[in-house]
Amino acid sequence: MVLVAIRDLFFSSKIDAVVAAGGLTPPARAKRGESLVEQVRASRPARVVLDLSAPGAIDAVRAIKSDTDLTTTELVGFCRHTEIELIREARAAGCDRVLTQGELADRLPTLLSGEPLV
């Protein structure tokens, strides 16, 4: 299962379009106002796609990566290509992949299908 924690309406609608066009299983969507870490613990997704610019995102990455029960959860974060410091922080926190918004848009079918990223 893939869990997406994306608050940007553009990417939310893009996800819907990719799911419809590719006949993919819709991803679970993180609930606003609830701890992402707790949602990941409860649902045990194989992959989490998260907006690194969301408040608390880097702390969530650290918490998920430090939880021994979640070691197999792949974290794929994204942000604007100009957010160099945020990219560094995400990698240091343990984010498995950090993509720019453009890369996210290009790789959505693969990300949502659960296929390995190359």
NULOBA-770909 format. One record per atom (N, C-alpha, C, O): x negated, z negated, y negated; residue number from 1; atom name. Coordinates in pm, 1 decimal. Each point is the difference from the previous one (the first is absolute). Example, Ala and Ser with C-alpha at 12.3 -4.5 7.8 and 13.67 -1.06 7.14 Angstrom:
% NULOBA-770909
LUMLUM; u; w; v; seq; atom
LUMLUM; -1319.0; -780.0; 569.0; 1; N .
LUMLUM; 89.0; 0.0; -119.0; 1; CA .
LUMLUM; -90.0; 0.0; -120.0; 1; C .
LUMLUM; -103.6; -66.5; 1.9; 1; O .
LUMLUM; 138.6; 138.5; -106.9; 2; N .
LUMLUM; -82.0; -6.0; -119.0; 2; CA .
LUMLUM; 77.0; -73.0; -109.0; 2; C .
LUMLUM; -50.9; -16.9; -110.8; 2; O .
//
This chain:
% NULOBA-770909
LUMLUM; u; w; v; seq; atom
LUMLUM; -83.1; 0.0; 117.7; 1; N .
LUMLUM; 83.1; 0.0; -117.7; 1; CA .
LUMLUM; -88.3; 0.0; -125.1; 1; C .
LUMLUM; -107.7; -59.6; -2.4; 1; O .
LUMLUM; 155.1; 126.2; -98.4; 2; N .
LUMLUM; -67.6; 4.7; -130.3; 2; CA .
LUMLUM; 86.3; -76.0; -100.3; 2; C .
LUMLUM; 121.4; 18.9; -6.4; 2; O .
LUMLUM; -185.8; -104.4; -70.9; 3; N .
LUMLUM; 66.5; -74.3; -106.9; 3; CA .
LUMLUM; -56.6; 49.5; -131.6; 3; C .
LUMLUM; -121.8; 4.0; -17.3; 3; O .
LUMLUM; 207.6; 33.7; -75.3; 4; N .
LUMLUM; -45.8; 44.3; -131.1; 4; CA .
LUMLUM; 38.9; -102.1; -106.0; 4; C .
LUMLUM; 113.2; -48.4; -3.6; 4; O .
LUMLUM; -208.4; 17.2; -81.5; 5; N .
LUMLUM; 21.5; -90.5; -112.7; 5; CA .
LUMLUM; -32.3; 79.2; -125.6; 5; C .
LUMLUM; -107.6; -12.9; -58.5; 5; O .
LUMLUM; 203.5; 94.8; 18.9; 6; N .
LUMLUM; -18.3; 92.9; -111.2; 6; CA .
LUMLUM; 114.9; -20.0; -97.8; 6; C .
LUMLUM; 116.8; 7.6; 38.1; 6; O .
LUMLUM; -150.1; -32.9; -163.6; 7; N .
LUMLUM; 105.4; -21.4; -99.0; 7; CA .
LUMLUM; 20.7; 120.6; -90.3; 7; C .
LUMLUM; 95.8; 3.3; -77.2; 7; O .
LUMLUM; -182.5; 94.2; 85.3; 8; N .
LUMLUM; 8.8; 120.1; -81.8; 8; CA .
LUMLUM; 112.7; 90.5; 50.7; 8; C .
LUMLUM; -0.5; 39.3; 116.6; 8; O .
LUMLUM; 96.1; -6.3; -202.3; 9; N .
LUMLUM; 114.0; 81.2; 41.1; 9; CA .
LUMLUM; -39.8; 140.2; 43.8; 9; C .
LUMLUM; 63.5; 57.9; 88.0; 9; O .
LUMLUM; -168.3; -3.1; -148.9; 10; N .
LUMLUM; -46.3; 133.0; 39.5; 10; CA .
LUMLUM; -41.6; -0.9; 146.6; 10; C .
LUMLUM; 40.4; 87.3; 76.8; 10; O .
LUMLUM; -120.8; -185.8; -38.1; 11; N .
LUMLUM; -46.8; -4.0; 138.1; 11; CA .
LUMLUM; 111.0; -41.4; 96.4; 11; C .
LUMLUM; 1.0; 43.8; 115.1; 11; O .
LUMLUM; 90.7; -126.0; -159.5; 12; N .
LUMLUM; 113.3; -36.1; 85.3; 12; CA .
LUMLUM; 83.4; 122.5; 34.7; 12; C .
LUMLUM; 39.7; 18.1; 115.1; 12; O .
LUMLUM; -13.3; 65.7; -214.5; 13; N .
LUMLUM; 78.1; 120.8; 27.4; 13; CA .
LUMLUM; -82.3; 101.4; 79.4; 13; C .
LUMLUM; 54.9; 74.6; 81.1; 13; O .
LUMLUM; -184.0; -71.7; -103.8; 14; N .
LUMLUM; -88.1; 89.4; 76.8; 14; CA .
LUMLUM; -0.3; -40.7; 147.6; 14; C .
LUMLUM; 1.1; 85.4; 88.6; 14; O .
LUMLUM; -2.7; -216.0; -63.1; 15; N .
LUMLUM; 6.4; -49.7; 137.7; 15; CA .
LUMLUM; 129.0; 47.4; 66.6; 15; C .
LUMLUM; -2.3; 47.4; 113.6; 15; O .
LUMLUM; 114.4; -60.1; -184.2; 16; N .
LUMLUM; 128.2; 44.6; 54.7; 16; CA .
LUMLUM; -3.7; 149.3; 33.4; 16; C .
LUMLUM; 50.3; 42.0; 104.1; 16; O .
LUMLUM; -109.9; 37.4; -192.6; 17; N .
LUMLUM; -8.1; 144.3; 21.9; 17; CA .
LUMLUM; -88.5; 33.6; 119.8; 17; C .
LUMLUM; 34.2; 87.7; 79.2; 17; O .
LUMLUM; -147.4; -156.5; -65.2; 18; N .
LUMLUM; -91.2; 24.9; 113.1; 18; CA .
LUMLUM; 67.2; -37.8; 131.0; 18; C .
LUMLUM; -11.9; 71.9; 99.1; 18; O .
LUMLUM; 82.5; -184.2; -98.1; 19; N .
LUMLUM; 70.9; -44.2; 120.5; 19; CA .
LUMLUM; 105.1; 103.2; 40.4; 19; C .
LUMLUM; 9.4; 37.7; 116.8; 19; O .
LUMLUM; 69.0; 7.4; -213.7; 20; N .
LUMLUM; 105.8; 97.2; 28.4; 20; CA .
LUMLUM; -57.4; 133.3; 47.3; 20; C .
LUMLUM; 49.5; 58.6; 96.3; 20; O .
LUMLUM; -153.2; -11.2; -163.8; 21; N .
LUMLUM; -58.6; 130.3; 34.1; 21; CA .
LUMLUM; -70.8; -1.7; 134.8; 21; C .
LUMLUM; 0.6; 99.5; 72.5; 21; O .
LUMLUM; -61.4; -212.8; -39.1; 22; N .
LUMLUM; -78.1; -6.4; 122.9; 22; CA .
LUMLUM; 71.7; -61.7; 117.3; 22; C .
LUMLUM; -56.1; -9.4; 109.1; 22; O .
LUMLUM; 180.9; -33.3; -129.8; 23; N .
LUMLUM; 72.6; -63.5; 108.6; 23; CA .
LUMLUM; -65.1; -130.0; 45.9; 23; C .
LUMLUM; 9.4; -37.3; 116.9; 23; O .
LUMLUM; -74.7; -30.5; -209.1; 24; N .
LUMLUM; -72.3; -123.1; 33.0; 24; CA .
LUMLUM; 93.3; -120.1; -2.6; 24; C .
LUMLUM; 106.4; 2.7; -61.8; 24; O .
LUMLUM; -148.4; -106.8; 129.6; 25; N .
LUMLUM; 71.2; -126.8; -7.5; 25; CA .
LUMLUM; -26.6; -59.2; -137.7; 25; C .
LUMLUM; -115.7; -11.6; -40.5; 25; O .
LUMLUM; 219.8; -25.9; -31.4; 26; N .
LUMLUM; -23.3; -59.7; -132.3; 26; CA .
LUMLUM; -82.4; -128.0; 11.7; 26; C .
LUMLUM; 22.2; -79.7; 91.1; 26; O .
LUMLUM; -115.9; 59.9; -181.5; 27; N .
LUMLUM; -79.6; -122.5; 5.8; 27; CA .
LUMLUM; 83.4; -120.0; -43.3; 27; C .
LUMLUM; 100.2; 14.3; -70.0; 27; O .
LUMLUM; -142.8; -131.9; 112.5; 28; N .
LUMLUM; 59.7; -122.2; -52.1; 28; CA .
LUMLUM; -47.4; -13.0; -144.1; 28; C .
LUMLUM; -111.6; 40.2; -33.1; 28; O .
LUMLUM; 194.3; -95.0; -50.4; 29; N .
LUMLUM; -37.3; -17.5; -140.3; 29; CA .
LUMLUM; -8.2; -147.7; -32.2; 29; C .
LUMLUM; 90.3; -77.7; 31.0; 29; O .
LUMLUM; -200.7; 40.7; -93.9; 30; N .
LUMLUM; -18.8; -139.4; -39.2; 30; CA .
LUMLUM; 108.1; -37.9; -100.0; 30; C .
LUMLUM; 37.9; 78.9; -86.6; 30; O .
LUMLUM; 10.3; -200.5; 100.5; 31; N .
LUMLUM; 103.7; -49.2; -89.9; 31; CA .
LUMLUM; -63.6; -62.6; -122.3; 31; C .
LUMLUM; -90.2; -83.0; 10.9; 31; O .
LUMLUM; 137.4; 123.0; -126.2; 32; N .
LUMLUM; -49.6; -58.9; -124.8; 32; CA .
LUMLUM; 40.6; -146.3; -5.4; 32; C .
LUMLUM; 107.1; -38.7; 46.6; 32; O .
LUMLUM; -193.3; -39.5; -103.5; 33; N .
LUMLUM; 30.8; -141.1; -16.0; 33; CA .
LUMLUM; -33.9; -83.6; 122.2; 33; C .
LUMLUM; 10.9; -122.6; -4.2; 33; O .
LUMLUM; -52.0; 187.1; 113.4; 34; N .
LUMLUM; -42.7; -72.1; 119.3; 34; CA .
LUMLUM; -149.2; 24.6; 19.8; 34; C .
LUMLUM; -51.9; 106.1; -34.7; 34; O .
LUMLUM; -14.5; -203.1; 89.5; 35; N .
LUMLUM; -143.3; 10.3; 23.3; 35; CA .
LUMLUM; -30.3; 115.2; 95.9; 35; C .
LUMLUM; 55.2; 6.9; 109.8; 35; O .
LUMLUM; -143.4; 83.1; -152.9; 36; N .
LUMLUM; -40.5; 109.8; 86.8; 36; CA .
LUMLUM; -67.9; -53.6; 125.2; 36; C .
LUMLUM; 20.7; 51.8; 109.7; 36; O .
LUMLUM; -100.8; -154.5; -126.4; 37; N .
LUMLUM; -70.9; -58.6; 114.8; 37; CA .
LUMLUM; 100.5; -49.4; 103.5; 37; C .
LUMLUM; -16.4; 25.1; 119.4; 37; O .
LUMLUM; 119.4; -94.6; -163.9; 38; N .
LUMLUM; 101.7; -51.5; 93.0; 38; CA .
LUMLUM; 76.2; 114.5; 66.6; 38; C .
LUMLUM; 35.0; -8.9; 117.7; 38; O .
LUMLUM; -9.6; 114.8; -191.2; 39; N .
LUMLUM; 68.6; 115.3; 59.0; 39; CA .
LUMLUM; -86.3; 66.4; 106.1; 39; C .
LUMLUM; 50.7; 44.0; 103.2; 39; O .
LUMLUM; -179.7; -36.7; -128.1; 40; N .
LUMLUM; -91.2; 58.0; 98.5; 40; CA .
LUMLUM; -7.7; -90.6; 123.2; 40; C .
LUMLUM; 1.7; 48.8; 113.0; 40; O .
LUMLUM; -9.9; -177.9; -134.0; 41; N .
LUMLUM; -2.4; -93.4; 113.5; 41; CA .
LUMLUM; 126.4; 12.6; 84.6; 41; C .
LUMLUM; -6.1; -4.0; 122.9; 41; O .
LUMLUM; 119.3; 19.0; -188.7; 42; N .
LUMLUM; 127.5; 6.3; 71.6; 42; CA .
LUMLUM; 20.1; 131.7; 74.1; 42; C .
LUMLUM; 53.9; 0.9; 110.7; 42; O .
LUMLUM; -96.5; 109.9; -170.1; 43; N .
LUMLUM; 29.7; 130.7; 60.0; 43; CA .
LUMLUM; -115.4; 60.6; 79.5; 43; C .
LUMLUM; 21.8; 90.2; 80.8; 43; O .
LUMLUM; -143.8; -138.2; -102.4; 44; N .
LUMLUM; -119.0; 48.9; 72.5; 44; CA .
LUMLUM; -12.1; 152.3; 0.7; 44; C .
LUMLUM; -8.1; 60.7; 106.7; 44; O .
LUMLUM; 6.8; 1.2; -224.3; 45; N .
LUMLUM; -13.5; 146.3; -2.3; 45; CA .
LUMLUM; -140.9; 42.6; 40.3; 45; C .
LUMLUM; -95.8; -76.0; -14.2; 45; O .
LUMLUM; 85.3; 196.6; 63.7; 46; N .
LUMLUM; -132.0; 54.6; 32.9; 46; CA .
LUMLUM; -74.6; 37.5; -127.5; 46; C .
LUMLUM; -122.7; -8.0; -6.7; 46; O .
LUMLUM; 199.4; 49.1; -94.4; 47; N .
LUMLUM; -60.3; 44.3; -126.2; 47; CA .
LUMLUM; 85.0; -48.7; -116.0; 47; C .
LUMLUM; 122.9; 0.7; 6.5; 47; O .
LUMLUM; -190.3; -43.2; -113.0; 48; N .
LUMLUM; 66.5; -35.7; -124.8; 48; CA .
LUMLUM; -57.3; 90.5; -109.0; 48; C .
LUMLUM; -121.6; 9.2; -16.7; 48; O .
LUMLUM; 209.2; 56.6; -56.1; 49; N .
LUMLUM; -40.0; 82.3; -114.0; 49; CA .
LUMLUM; 44.1; -77.3; -123.7; 49; C .
LUMLUM; 119.0; -25.4; -19.2; 49; O .
LUMLUM; -216.0; -12.1; -64.6; 50; N .
LUMLUM; 35.8; -83.2; -114.1; 50; CA .
LUMLUM; -60.5; 46.9; -130.4; 50; C .
LUMLUM; -109.0; 56.8; -5.2; 50; O .
LUMLUM; 184.1; -83.0; -99.1; 51; N .
LUMLUM; -40.4; 31.9; -136.3; 51; CA .
LUMLUM; -94.1; -110.3; -46.9; 51; C .
LUMLUM; 42.4; -113.6; -21.0; 51; O .
LUMLUM; -167.8; 146.7; 4.8; 52; N .
LUMLUM; -100.3; -99.4; -37.5; 52; CA .
LUMLUM; 17.3; -52.2; -141.6; 52; C .
LUMLUM; -54.0; -105.2; -34.1; 52; O .
LUMLUM; 128.2; 176.9; -48.5; 53; N .
LUMLUM; 19.7; -46.3; -137.1; 53; CA .
LUMLUM; 117.1; -98.2; -12.5; 53; C .
LUMLUM; 25.7; -52.7; -108.2; 53; O .
LUMLUM; 44.2; 28.6; 217.5; 54; N .
LUMLUM; 110.2; -97.0; -2.8; 54; CA .
LUMLUM; -57.3; -141.4; -14.0; 54; C .
LUMLUM; -106.5; -29.4; 54.1; 54; O .
LUMLUM; 176.1; -56.5; -125.6; 55; N .
LUMLUM; -48.6; -138.2; -14.2; 55; CA .
LUMLUM; -19.1; -65.9; 136.3; 55; C .
LUMLUM; 89.3; 3.5; 84.6; 55; O .
LUMLUM; -205.2; -62.9; -64.5; 56; N .
LUMLUM; -28.7; -72.0; 123.9; 56; CA .
LUMLUM; -45.3; 85.8; 116.4; 56; C .
LUMLUM; -22.1; -52.1; 109.4; 56; O .
LUMLUM; 7.3; 183.3; -129.7; 57; N .
LUMLUM; -35.6; 89.6; 110.6; 57; CA .
LUMLUM; -135.9; -33.4; 60.8; 57; C .
LUMLUM; -13.4; -3.3; 122.3; 57; O .
LUMLUM; -86.4; -21.2; -205.0; 58; N .
LUMLUM; -134.5; -29.6; 52.5; 58; CA .
LUMLUM; 1.4; -132.0; 76.2; 58; C .
LUMLUM; -64.0; -11.6; 104.5; 58; O .
LUMLUM; 136.2; -87.9; -155.7; 59; N .
LUMLUM; 12.3; -126.6; 72.1; 59; CA .
LUMLUM; 69.1; 20.4; 134.0; 59; C .
LUMLUM; -37.1; -63.0; 99.0; 59; O .
LUMLUM; 137.0; 150.3; -94.9; 60; N .
LUMLUM; 68.9; 29.9; 125.6; 60; CA .
LUMLUM; -94.6; 66.0; 99.4; 60; C .
LUMLUM; 2.5; -31.9; 118.9; 60; O .
LUMLUM; -86.1; 124.2; -167.2; 61; N .
LUMLUM; -98.1; 65.0; 87.6; 61; CA .
LUMLUM; -91.8; -106.0; 60.3; 61; C .
LUMLUM; -23.1; -0.5; 120.9; 61; O .
LUMLUM; -28.7; -88.3; -203.6; 62; N .
LUMLUM; -89.4; -106.3; 49.2; 62; CA .
LUMLUM; 69.5; -86.9; 105.5; 62; C .
LUMLUM; -57.3; -30.0; 104.8; 62; O .
LUMLUM; 180.0; -9.4; -133.9; 63; N .
LUMLUM; 73.4; -87.6; 91.4; 63; CA .
LUMLUM; 29.1; 68.3; 133.5; 63; C .
LUMLUM; -14.0; -61.2; 105.9; 63; O .
LUMLUM; 54.0; 186.7; -111.4; 64; N .
LUMLUM; 30.3; 73.1; 123.2; 64; CA .
LUMLUM; -127.1; 18.8; 82.7; 64; C .
LUMLUM; 0.6; -20.4; 121.4; 64; O .
LUMLUM; -108.3; 58.9; -187.1; 65; N .
LUMLUM; -124.7; 23.9; 71.7; 65; CA .
LUMLUM; -64.6; -128.0; 52.7; 65; C .
LUMLUM; -80.4; 5.3; 93.1; 65; O .
LUMLUM; 114.5; -119.3; -151.2; 66; N .
LUMLUM; -57.8; -125.5; 48.9; 66; CA .
LUMLUM; 86.8; -65.5; 107.5; 66; C .
LUMLUM; -40.3; -100.3; 58.9; 66; O .
LUMLUM; 158.9; 155.7; -32.6; 67; N .
LUMLUM; 90.2; -54.5; 101.3; 67; CA .
LUMLUM; -37.6; 58.6; 136.1; 67; C .
LUMLUM; 11.4; 120.8; 21.1; 67; O .
LUMLUM; -55.4; -204.8; 69.7; 68; N .
LUMLUM; -47.1; 48.6; 130.6; 68; CA .
LUMLUM; 110.4; 66.0; 81.9; 68; C .
LUMLUM; -29.3; 78.3; 90.4; 68; O .
LUMLUM; 154.6; -108.0; -119.8; 69; N .
LUMLUM; 110.1; 64.7; 71.5; 69; CA .
LUMLUM; 28.7; 140.4; -50.6; 69; C .
LUMLUM; 77.0; 73.5; 61.8; 69; O .
LUMLUM; -137.7; -35.5; -173.1; 70; N .
LUMLUM; 29.2; 129.7; -61.3; 70; CA .
LUMLUM; -121.6; 92.7; -1.1; 70; C .
LUMLUM; -4.5; 94.9; -78.3; 70; O .
LUMLUM; -92.1; -121.0; 162.6; 71; N .
LUMLUM; -124.3; 78.2; -3.7; 71; CA .
LUMLUM; 19.7; 147.9; 30.2; 71; C .
LUMLUM; -81.9; 82.4; -40.8; 71; O .
LUMLUM; 188.3; -47.3; 110.9; 72; N .
LUMLUM; 20.8; 141.4; 31.7; 72; CA .
LUMLUM; 82.9; 72.9; -105.0; 72; C .
LUMLUM; 17.9; 121.5; 9.4; 72; O .
LUMLUM; 32.4; -192.7; -108.2; 73; N .
LUMLUM; 79.3; 63.5; -105.8; 73; CA .
LUMLUM; -92.6; 77.7; -93.6; 73; C .
LUMLUM; -91.8; -56.7; -59.4; 73; O .
LUMLUM; 116.9; 184.9; 47.3; 74; N .
LUMLUM; -79.5; 84.9; -89.0; 74; CA .
LUMLUM; 60.5; -4.9; -139.9; 74; C .
LUMLUM; 119.7; 23.1; -17.3; 74; O .
LUMLUM; -201.5; -52.9; -80.8; 75; N .
LUMLUM; 44.5; -4.7; -138.8; 75; CA .
LUMLUM; -50.6; 122.8; -73.9; 75; C .
LUMLUM; -120.4; 24.3; -7.5; 75; O .
LUMLUM; 213.3; 52.4; -46.6; 76; N .
LUMLUM; -32.6; 118.3; -78.8; 76; CA .
LUMLUM; 54.0; -24.5; -140.7; 76; C .
LUMLUM; 121.1; 0.2; -22.2; 76; O .
LUMLUM; -211.0; -20.9; -70.6; 77; N .
LUMLUM; 38.4; -24.6; -138.1; 77; CA .
LUMLUM; -19.4; 124.8; -84.0; 77; C .
LUMLUM; -78.5; 88.3; 34.5; 77; O .
LUMLUM; 150.6; -82.3; -144.4; 78; N .
LUMLUM; -17.6; 112.4; -91.1; 78; CA .
LUMLUM; 12.7; -47.2; -143.8; 78; C .
LUMLUM; 64.5; -100.6; -29.7; 78; O .
LUMLUM; -128.0; 176.4; -58.3; 79; N .
LUMLUM; 6.6; -26.0; -143.7; 79; CA .
LUMLUM; -45.0; 126.4; -73.3; 79; C .
LUMLUM; -36.3; 99.6; 62.5; 79; O .
LUMLUM; 39.0; -105.1; -193.9; 80; N .
LUMLUM; -47.1; 114.9; -78.5; 80; CA .
LUMLUM; -152.0; 14.9; 18.1; 80; C .
LUMLUM; -71.3; -98.8; 17.6; 80; O .
LUMLUM; 24.7; 219.8; -22.1; 81; N .
LUMLUM; -142.8; 26.6; 19.4; 81; CA .
LUMLUM; -86.1; -61.9; -109.7; 81; C .
LUMLUM; -120.4; -18.1; 18.4; 81; O .
LUMLUM; 180.4; -14.1; -131.1; 82; N .
LUMLUM; -75.3; -58.4; -110.9; 82; CA .
LUMLUM; -18.5; -151.2; 14.4; 82; C .
LUMLUM; -74.7; -60.2; -77.2; 82; O .
LUMLUM; 140.1; -0.8; 172.8; 83; N .
LUMLUM; -6.5; -145.3; 18.3; 83; CA .
LUMLUM; -117.2; -38.3; 90.8; 83; C .
LUMLUM; 18.9; -54.5; 108.8; 83; O .
LUMLUM; -137.9; 83.8; -155.3; 84; N .
LUMLUM; -122.3; -17.0; 78.5; 84; CA .
LUMLUM; -19.0; -145.2; 44.0; 84; C .
LUMLUM; -33.7; -25.4; 115.7; 84; O .
LUMLUM; 54.6; -68.2; -205.0; 85; N .
LUMLUM; -18.3; -141.0; 35.1; 85; CA .
LUMLUM; 101.5; -43.7; 105.8; 85; C .
LUMLUM; -34.1; -76.0; 90.6; 85; O .
LUMLUM; 155.4; 122.3; -101.1; 86; N .
LUMLUM; 102.7; -33.2; 98.5; 86; CA .
LUMLUM; -35.9; 58.4; 136.6; 86; C .
LUMLUM; 22.0; -64.5; 102.5; 86; O .
LUMLUM; -76.0; 183.4; -100.4; 87; N .
LUMLUM; -44.8; 61.7; 125.3; 87; CA .
LUMLUM; -108.6; -85.9; 63.2; 87; C .
LUMLUM; 2.7; -25.7; 120.3; 87; O .
LUMLUM; -98.9; -18.9; -202.0; 88; N .
LUMLUM; -106.7; -87.8; 50.6; 88; CA .
LUMLUM; 55.6; -130.9; 56.3; 88; C .
LUMLUM; -38.9; -44.5; 107.9; 88; O .
LUMLUM; 130.6; -15.9; -183.3; 89; N .
LUMLUM; 60.3; -126.7; 43.3; 89; CA .
LUMLUM; 74.1; 16.7; 132.5; 89; C .
LUMLUM; -10.9; -84.8; 88.5; 89; O .
LUMLUM; 85.2; 192.8; -75.1; 90; N .
LUMLUM; 76.8; 23.6; 122.2; 90; CA .
LUMLUM; -91.8; 15.7; 120.2; 90; C .
LUMLUM; 26.5; -55.3; 106.7; 90; O .
LUMLUM; -132.4; 129.3; -123.7; 91; N .
LUMLUM; -96.2; 17.2; 110.3; 91; CA .
LUMLUM; -66.5; -131.6; 35.2; 91; C .
LUMLUM; -16.1; -32.3; 117.7; 91; O .
LUMLUM; -22.6; -43.9; -218.7; 92; N .
LUMLUM; -63.3; -130.1; 24.1; 92; CA .
LUMLUM; 96.4; -97.5; 67.1; 92; C .
LUMLUM; -42.4; -85.7; 77.5; 92; O .
LUMLUM; 171.0; 98.3; -106.7; 93; N .
LUMLUM; 100.8; -89.0; 58.9; 93; CA .
LUMLUM; 29.3; 35.7; 145.6; 93; C .
LUMLUM; 58.9; -79.5; 73.3; 93; O .
LUMLUM; -100.8; 200.4; -31.5; 94; N .
LUMLUM; 18.6; 39.0; 139.3; 94; CA .
LUMLUM; 98.2; 112.8; 23.3; 94; C .
LUMLUM; 34.8; 28.7; 114.5; 94; O .
LUMLUM; 10.6; 35.7; -220.6; 95; N .
LUMLUM; 92.7; 112.0; 14.7; 95; CA .
LUMLUM; -68.2; 107.6; 84.9; 95; C .
LUMLUM; -111.9; 41.3; -30.5; 95; O .
LUMLUM; 178.4; 3.9; 136.1; 96; N .
LUMLUM; -60.7; 96.7; 91.7; 96; CA .
LUMLUM; -22.9; 136.3; -64.2; 96; C .
LUMLUM; -101.7; 65.0; 23.9; 96; O .
LUMLUM; 197.1; -23.1; -105.2; 97; N .
LUMLUM; -11.1; 127.0; -71.5; 97; CA .
LUMLUM; 50.9; -20.3; -141.9; 97; C .
LUMLUM; 98.8; -69.9; -22.3; 97; O .
LUMLUM; -166.0; 130.5; -71.5; 98; N .
LUMLUM; 47.0; -0.4; -138.5; 98; CA .
LUMLUM; 11.1; 145.9; -41.7; 98; C .
LUMLUM; -98.1; 74.3; 0.6; 98; O .
LUMLUM; 219.0; -35.2; -36.6; 99; N .
LUMLUM; 27.4; 137.6; -38.7; 99; CA .
LUMLUM; 40.8; 6.4; -146.5; 99; C .
LUMLUM; 53.7; -96.0; -55.4; 99; O .
LUMLUM; -79.8; 209.5; -5.7; 100; N .
LUMLUM; 54.3; 23.0; -133.1; 100; CA .
LUMLUM; 146.7; 40.2; 17.1; 100; C .
LUMLUM; 44.0; 28.7; 111.3; 100; O .
LUMLUM; 30.2; -26.8; -219.5; 101; N .
LUMLUM; 140.0; 40.9; 8.0; 101; CA .
LUMLUM; 12.3; 143.1; 52.4; 101; C .
LUMLUM; 91.4; 30.8; 76.5; 101; O .
LUMLUM; -182.3; 55.3; -117.2; 102; N .
LUMLUM; 1.6; 138.4; 48.1; 102; CA .
LUMLUM; -24.8; 8.3; 149.3; 102; C .
LUMLUM; 67.3; 75.2; 70.6; 102; O .
LUMLUM; -163.9; -152.3; -22.0; 103; N .
LUMLUM; -27.4; -2.0; 143.9; 103; CA .
LUMLUM; 119.1; -55.0; 77.4; 103; C .
LUMLUM; 33.4; 48.7; 108.0; 103; O .
LUMLUM; 30.1; -150.7; -164.5; 104; N .
LUMLUM; 118.3; -56.2; 64.7; 104; CA .
LUMLUM; 107.2; 107.3; 15.7; 104; C .
LUMLUM; 56.8; 16.0; 108.0; 104; O .
LUMLUM; -29.4; 56.7; -214.2; 105; N .
LUMLUM; 101.9; 104.8; 5.2; 105; CA .
LUMLUM; -34.5; 104.2; 106.5; 105; C .
LUMLUM; 87.7; 43.8; 74.4; 105; O .
LUMLUM; -214.5; -4.1; -66.8; 106; N .
LUMLUM; -43.5; 100.2; 97.5; 106; CA .
LUMLUM; 9.0; -50.8; 143.4; 106; C .
LUMLUM; 28.4; 77.4; 91.4; 106; O .
LUMLUM; -52.3; -206.4; -70.9; 107; N .
LUMLUM; -7.9; -54.7; 135.5; 107; CA .
LUMLUM; 126.9; -72.0; 46.8; 107; C .
LUMLUM; 1.8; -58.0; 108.6; 107; O .
LUMLUM; 102.6; 61.4; -188.8; 108; N .
LUMLUM; 121.9; -71.8; 37.5; 108; CA .
LUMLUM; 51.7; 33.6; 139.8; 108; C .
LUMLUM; 34.4; -92.2; 74.0; 108; O .
LUMLUM; -27.2; 218.9; -34.3; 109; N .
LUMLUM; 50.8; 27.4; 134.9; 109; CA .
LUMLUM; -81.5; -71.7; 108.9; 109; C .
LUMLUM; 57.3; -55.0; 94.1; 109; O .
LUMLUM; -187.2; 55.8; -106.6; 110; N .
LUMLUM; -85.6; -67.4; 98.0; 110; CA .
LUMLUM; 16.3; -151.1; -8.9; 110; C .
LUMLUM; 11.1; -67.7; 102.2; 110; O .
LUMLUM; -9.8; 15.0; -223.7; 111; N .
LUMLUM; 15.1; -144.1; -18.3; 111; CA .
LUMLUM; 130.4; -51.2; 59.7; 111; C .
LUMLUM; 2.0; -104.1; 65.7; 111; O .
LUMLUM; 106.0; 176.7; -88.1; 112; N .
LUMLUM; 130.8; -45.3; 46.7; 112; CA .
LUMLUM; 21.4; 20.2; 148.8; 112; C .
LUMLUM; 78.9; -71.1; 62.2; 112; O .
LUMLUM; -149.5; 168.6; -4.8; 113; N .
LUMLUM; 15.3; 25.5; 143.3; 113; CA .
LUMLUM; -77.9; -102.8; 83.2; 113; C .
LUMLUM; 24.7; -15.5; 119.6; 113; O .
LUMLUM; -117.6; -53.5; -183.5; 114; N .
LUMLUM; -81.6; -95.7; 74.6; 114; CA .
LUMLUM; -122.4; 63.1; 62.5; 114; C .
LUMLUM; -79.2; -68.6; 64.5; 114; O .
LUMLUM; 62.6; 199.4; -82.7; 115; N .
LUMLUM; -118.5; 68.2; 53.2; 115; CA .
LUMLUM; -125.1; -55.2; -66.9; 115; C .
LUMLUM; 5.1; -46.4; -113.8; 115; O .
LUMLUM; -118.2; 51.7; 185.5; 116; N .
LUMLUM; -124.3; -46.1; -62.2; 116; CA .
LUMLUM; -38.1; 86.5; -119.0; 116; C .
LUMLUM; 19.8; 121.5; 0.8; 116; O .
LUMLUM; -74.1; -185.2; -102.2; 117; N .
LUMLUM; -50.9; 71.2; -117.0; 117; CA .
LUMLUM; -141.7; 45.3; 30.6; 117; C .
LUMLUM; -78.3; -72.7; 61.2; 117; O .
LUMLUM; 47.1; 191.9; -104.0; 118; N .
LUMLUM; -136.2; 50.5; 20.1; 118; CA .
LUMLUM; -71.3; 13.3; -130.7; 118; C .
LUMLUM; -116.0; 41.1; -3.1; 118; O .
//
